[in-house]
Amino acid sequence: MPHMNINTAIFLEIFAGCIFMHFFMKMK
């Protein structure tokens, strides 16, 4: 398993959150 940097993990979490909110707003 590759080592994940904390900054990268935070970036991916925020990126996933933005995509989730985008689809959530579009469905709503």
Number of C-alpha atoms within 10 A of each C-alpha: 3 4 5 8 9 9 9 10 11 11 12 12 11 12 12 12 11 12 11 12 12 12 10 10 9 8 7 6
